Amino acid sequence: MVTARRGHNECVIVRNSPFLVGRDAELAQIKSAVDGVAQRGGTVRIAGNPGVGKSALLRTGMEMATASGYTALSVRAAEGEAHLAFAALYQLLRPLLGRIDELPAGHRSALKSAFGLAEPGTGPDNRFFIALAALELIADAAAQTPVFVGVDDLSWLDEASRDAIEFISRRITDEQVVMVTTCRLNRPPESTFGSLLLWLDALDPDASRALLSHAAPGLPAADQARVLQAAAGNPLALLELAKVVGRSGDPSVFASIPLTERLERSFAVRLDDLDPPVRTALLVAALQDSDRLPETYAALRRLAGDQDAHIGLPENADLRRVDLHQVARLGMLIIDGDAFRFRHPLVRSAIIASATPAERRAVHQALAAAVSADPDRAVWHRALATTSAQEPLAAELDAGAARAAARGAPGLAEEWLKRAAELSEDDCRRGHRLLRAAELAFELGHHETVAELMAQARTLTLDSADSARLAGLEGAFDDGVPGDENTISRLVKAANLAYQGGEEGLAASLLLGACNSVYWGAAGEHLRSRIRAGIEALSLDSADPRVMVLHAEIDPFGWGTRLVDQLADWASREITDAGPLLALARTAFLTGDFERGLGFARRGSDSLRRQGRFALLTWSLVLEAFTSLYVGQWDIMMVACDEAYRFGVETRQPVWTAVAQLGQGDLAGLRGDAARAMDLAAEVAKQAVKDGNRSLLNGVQLARGLAALGDGRPGDAVDEFGRMVDPGDMAYQYPQYAWVIDYLAEAASLSRRGEEVLEPLRHIEELAGGTPASGVVRALAYARAVLADDRAEALFEQAGQLKAGAPPWYRARVDLAYGSWLRRQRRIAESRGPLASAQAVFDALGAGAWSARAVQELAATGRRSRQHEPDAWAKLSAQELQVAQLAAQGLTNREIGERLYLSHRTVSSHLYRAFPKLGVRSRSQLHLALDTDADPG
């Protein structure tokens, strides 16, 4: 018995499902999530092996919610509809579609276009925007009545719907929405993205015996023991094996084979009892790519009239008389109106496995005729009905795959290309289709599929462009993993092949892959020279961003003057394409031209955000974060790191997620939260050491050093930073080591260990001293000044001259160092001005250790300092700051939600929390409280 309560009303639900035996703890957690939705929304993920009772728990949760007066939305995966983009999302939202016209125009047109309720192309072609529109529809409904969202068999939904539902599940914490999903897994997932996981293990022996006794009370003891042993605590297996244990069916049902296979065989034994026409009707339904009964009957009529169909029917069998409603009474099929579904996915797989290849081909041929009005579906069934290579059919599949990819179904496009490759009549076309399928599989993160397709392509004769594509895919999943000499040589060779084939864009992309491999691993000059030769062979203009970023990766300081000039030229141009913007941002970052890098990165992020390209947006946000770190714009850094981390998790990019964590650690260290900085650094270090990623290890040491410096431990900071500039250390990375020299010099000066830093300073001056990049010039000027003895004043004057146009963080650090030097020279009156100015900036940024030093120095001059309030942004969380900045610019909650991919109610919640922190009561006061016109995103 499960009790659902809402307010003072209580409703008692009695569930007789045998699948709930032994699940009291899980039922209690479902009930808690349903009851608590008024305070906080969230997602419960029920996972486990097939047959453990996931769907029964989900149904019970829905009954609890319905009894409490919630709006209930549900969808169950239909494997046959996996090719229809947004089919499951449409089914889920169908009860709310009457509200669709109440949505803003952009959201309304996005959903209508996705669901075929408007002409294609009338809404934004952005899957994440469509998901946001769906979230808004649910959020609007939840504002009136709590909403329960139930998704059965999430992993089998069409890919577009699955992504949209995952998107929604991560954004409902501020809504009166509880989502419960089920998913078939063999083991608990590594990450549940902050949701509650209910992992259903097998029943214990007592619960298994209780369930079996209830389901088959008269079962002999010997048979009962066989079932209990074979079922291994799986509820579905207990029920199904009990039905066949005493019969003369296939003895392999109880053999020592995987449980899933045993279940399939138990269903197959029951199929043997059915008449041939009924088995054929079930086979049609199992192979059908929809759940529509009229299509099933149409295919059966085709089979009945096809004298050549090899389906093994006796002469007197009549498929026209098969009534699927009577078939449903057998318990394998469930019919709802004109739609059907199988009782369990294993029933479908058992039916398909029990048929001969000839029978399956005959059914596909009949289905192709039955759905001839839909050319894409028809060609797919024709392709499955064919045994020999047919280039015209392969070409039709190829074209269909292109359409599928265009409408947001890359998984389907991949499957069609694989079948098109099988039907291709020559190696060249077969290889091309295999590699295109592999590229789609890579986009989807399907590692094993990519490897399988590449293995097939390697055995074929490929043209030069496809040979280059194959080489590029060889390291497709190695982003963040340093490449060895063979890997880099292979990529350079592939780039040469692409160049020879007239694919210069592909050649540049392959060379960038080689550059990235070198960058992560800080490879030696002999490997850099190979890449350099490949770059020089390109006929692209040297001012092309694709070429600029290659030079920046290999020779950021040697090419520094030319690249900085080119960046200055590009900065004055109107660029809207995210590709060049990202290349320019990375070029600027690598050369140390951080201000321009930040500008390019923010423009790139804005473009990618509008397009919903979250994977590339993660990269762009990382560039935003670290360029803003080096120019001291910590408000931008906080927001960018937070977003990069969230999108990195969502798009499953572990390396970029780790880099975002390092940015969070850097900021925590600078602001005095050493514990958090060290925790984040330790987490990233595990991955960096495993992969041998020198760039990440260098970043780990930066976070640790800043944590020590921000904690008032300059000696420890010298030790941490020192590893970054030691060529013999794994944390040494070119060019990143150059950007720490000012912090290393500062820590060494404070701990009286300046002599230890002179050699690293000379080394960096030799390599980077000639570049005009502002970040490098300032860092070197500051380091020279704080480490100087007899020439200190002249060097401080040089560093001071760079303060004009520099960010406040740099100016304040120069002022603190100079003011401290002046006080030590007994020039007390002169020292007070720069020290007071520095303290004000440090207080505003929340840089506690630096502020404390300024206060201490001022006290030594005899002046008591006044504590300054931190800037308003420092009082807010990252999302609160981002939302408040946009609201200050006059954007409505819905407009902010569209920009940040949040519901308007979540935006409202962030503002509700931000107002008291900022001491404001209305949106009109926000721009004064934040005192910034900066565009946050």
C-alpha positions, 0 to 999 in steps of 0.5 A: 500500500502506498499513501499519497498526501497533498495538503490535508487531503489523503488518498490511498492507492493500493498497488497489486503489481508483483513488481513492487514486492520488496521495493518499500524503500524505493517507493518511499523515495518516489513518494518523497519526491512527489510530495516535496515538489512544491518546495523543490523540483527534481528528477528521479532516475530509476535504473536497473536490468530488464525486468526488475520493476522499473516501469511498475515504480514509475506507474506508481509514482504517476498514480501518487501524483494523479491522486494528489491533483498533479498534471501527469505527462508520460511517454513510453519508448517505442523502438519503432519510432526511434527514427522520428525526431521529437516523436516522444517529446510530442507524445509527452507534451500532447496534454499541454499542446492546447497551451502552445499558443500562449507561449512567446512567438519564438517558443511557439514556432519552435515547438510547432515546427518540431512537431510538424504543426507548422511548415518546416523551417518556420521555427528556430532550427536549434534543438536546444531552443526546442527543448527550452520551449518544451521546458517553458510549456511545462513550467507554465503549466506547473505555475498553476498545478504541480506537474509529474513527468514520467518517461519509461525507457529513456534510452530508447526514445528518439535521440532528439526527444531524449536530449530534450528531456535530459535538458529539461530534467537538469533545469526543473529545480526551481519549478513545481515539476518532478520527473521520473525516468527509467533506463535499462542499465547493467550497472549504476551510471557514473554520474546522474547530473545531480538527480536522485538515482534509484538503482534496482538490485535483484530481489533478496531470496525471501522477496523472490520466494514471496513473489513466486508463491503469489504468482504460481502458488501450486508450483512443485517444490522442485520446479520452484527451486529451478525457477528461483535459481534461474531467475536470480531475483529478477521479478520478470524472470520469476513470473515468466519462467514459472509459466514454462518450467513444467513444459517441454519447451526449450531446455535452454531456458534454464541453461547457464546463460545471461538472464536476458537471454533466458527471458527471451527464450521463455517468451519464445517458448510461449510463441510456439503455442501460437498459430502461424498467422498470429506469430506472423502478425506479431513479427510484423508488429515487432519489425514495424517502425511505428506503433500504428495498427493500421500500418500493421494490418496493411502489411499483413494484407500485403503479405497475404497477397504475396505468393513469393513471401517466404513466411512459412505459413500453412496453405489454409492460413489467412492473414486477413483474419488475424485480429490483433486485439485477440492477440493482445489478450495473450499478454504479449501486446498492449493495444490503446486505440489505434496504437500498440506496444509490447508488454516488455521490450524483450518480447519484441526481441524474442519475436524477431529472434525466433523468425528466419532471415527470409521471414524477416525480409518478407515482412520488411518488403511488405512494410515497405509497400505499406508505408510507400507514402513515406519515401524515407521509411519505405526505402529503409524497409526496402534496404532491410529486405535486400541481400545484395549490393544495390547502388541506387538503393544505397544512394537513396539511403545516403540522401535520406541520411542527409535529411535525417541529420538536417532535421536533428536525427544524427543517430538515425543518419548514422544507421542509414549510412551504415546500411548504405555502405553495406549496399554500396557496389564499390570500395570508394563509395562504401568507404566514404559512407562508413567514414561519414557514419563514423563522424556522426558516431563521433558527434554522438560520443559512440566510441566503440561504433567509431572504432568498428566503422574505422576498422571496416574503412581501413580495409577499403581503397579510399580517395585522398580526402577520405584517407585524411578523414580516416586519419583524423578520426584515429585520434577523435576521442583523444582530445586532452590526451597527448599524442605520441610521435606516431599520432602526430606524424599520422595527422601531419601526413593526413593533412598532406593528403587532404591538401593534395585532394584540394581539401585545405580546410580539412588539412588545417583541421587535421594540423590543428589536431596535431597541434592540440596533441602537442599542446596537451603533451608539451612535445619537443621541437622535433615534433613541432618542426613537422607540424610547422612544415605542414603549416607552411605547405598550406596555401591559405593566407597567413592572416586566415584565422585557421592559419593564425591559430596553427602558428599560435599553437606552435610558435606563440612568441616567435610569431607574437609580433605578427599575430598581435598585429593580425589580431588588432586588424581582425578586432576592428572587423565585423565577424559573426561566424563562430568558427573564426571567432574561436580561432582568433580567441585561441590565437590571442590567448596563446600569444598572451593578448588577453584583452583581445582574446576575451573580446573574441571569445565573448563574441564567439560565445554569443554566436554559439549560444544563439545557435545552441551549439553547446559543445563549442560553447563550452570551449568558448566559455573556457577561453572567456574564463582564462582570458578574464583571469589574466586581465583580472575581470573576475566577475566575467570569469566566475560566470564563464567558469560556471557555465563552461562546467555545466555545459561541459558536463551536459555535452560529456566533454571531460577535459573541458569540464576539468579546465572549467574546474581549474578556473573555478579553483583559480578564482577560489584561491585568489579570493581566499577559499584555499580549501575549495581551490585545493579540492578542485585541483586534486580532482583535476590532477587525477585525470591529468596524471592518468592522461599524461596531460601537461597542460592540465597539470600546469593548470593544477599547479597554478590553482595550488599556487594561487591558493597558497598565495591567497592564503598568505603562504607565499613560500608554499606558492613558490614551491607550487609555481616553481614546478610550472617553470621547471623544464624537468617537471611534468607540470612544465608546459609551453607557453603556459609557464610564461603566464605565471612569472608575475605570480611566481616573482610576487611569491618569491619576493614575499618569501625572500626567495627572489634568487630562485626565480631569476633563472626562470625569468631570464628563460622566459625573457629569452623566449617571449621578451620580444612579443608585444602581447600585453599580457606577457609584457605586463607580467614581465615588467611586474616580475622584473620590478618586484625582483629588482634590487638597485634598479627597482625604482626605474623598473617600477616606473616601467611597470607603472607606465603600463598601468594606463589602459590595464585592468584594475587587478594589474594596477592594484598589484603594481601599486601594492608592490611599489607602495611596499617598496617605497615604505621600505625605503622610508618614503612614507608619505609617497607610499600611502597613495598607491597602497590605499588605491591598491587596498580599495581594488582588492577589497572590491574584488574580494582578494582578501590576502592582497587586501590584508597586505595593503592594510598591514603596509598602510598601518606601518606608515601610521595610517589606519585604513578603511574597509571597503565593501566588495563589489556587488557581483561578489555577493552573488552566485554565478547564475544570479550575477549573470541573470542580474546583469541581463535584467539590468540591461532591460531584458525580460525574464523570458528573454533572459531565459532564452539567452541562458537556456533557463525557464523564465521561472528559474530566472525569476527565482534567481532575481528573487534571491539576488535582490536582497543581496544587492539591497534593491527592490526593483529591476530598475535599481539593478544597473546602479547596484551592479555599476556595470554595463558589461555584456554578460554573455 
